[in-house]
C-alpha cells in the first residue's frame, strides 16, 4: 500500500474556491482512478486555511497514473495557484 499526505496552505480569500475545486478532484479521483482505495480531503480545525489530502493507493504505479490523469492535470495547478506557500507532500509505503 502507498499512502499520500498532502498538506495545502491556502490564502484566506481563496478558501471557498479551493474547497469547491478540491471536492471535485476528490470526487473525480474516487470515481475514475484505478487503484484508489481512499482519497479524502480534511480541513484543519484550528486553522481553516490548511487542508490535507489523505490518499491510499494499491501501488506506486497506480498513484503515478493518477498524477497523469486529465482531472489531476487540470485541477491541481488551479489549486496550487490559491496557495499561500508550497504544499507539503509525503508519500509513504506501508511496512
Secondary structure in CASP SS format (residue, H / E / C, confidence):
PFRMAT SS
TARGET T0000
AUTHOR 0000-0000-0000
METHOD secondary structure of the structure
MODEL  1
X C 1.00
X E 1.00
X E 1.00
X E 1.00
X E 1.00
X E 1.00
X E 1.00
X E 1.00
X E 1.00
X E 1.00
X C 1.00
X H 1.00
X H 1.00
X H 1.00
X H 1.00
X H 1.00
X H 1.00
X H 1.00
X H 1.00
X H 1.00
X H 1.00
X H 1.00
X H 1.00
X H 1.00
X H 1.00
X H 1.00
X H 1.00
X H 1.00
X H 1.00
X H 1.00
X H 1.00
X H 1.00
X C 1.00
X C 1.00
X C 1.00
X E 1.00
X E 1.00
X E 1.00
X E 1.00
X E 1.00
X E 1.00
X E 1.00
X E 1.00
X C 1.00
X C 1.00
X C 1.00
X C 1.00
X C 1.00
X C 1.00
X E 1.00
X E 1.00
X E 1.00
X E 1.00
X E 1.00
X E 1.00
X E 1.00
X E 1.00
X C 1.00
X C 1.00
X H 1.00
X H 1.00
X H 1.00
X H 1.00
X H 1.00
X H 1.00
X H 1.00
X H 1.00
X H 1.00
X C 1.00
X H 1.00
X H 1.00
X H 1.00
X H 1.00
X H 1.00
X H 1.00
X H 1.00
X H 1.00
X H 1.00
X H 1.00
X H 1.00
X C 1.00
X C 1.00
X E 1.00
X E 1.00
X E 1.00
X E 1.00
X E 1.00
X E 1.00
X E 1.00
X E 1.00
X E 1.00
X E 1.00
X E 1.00
X C 1.00
X C 1.00
END
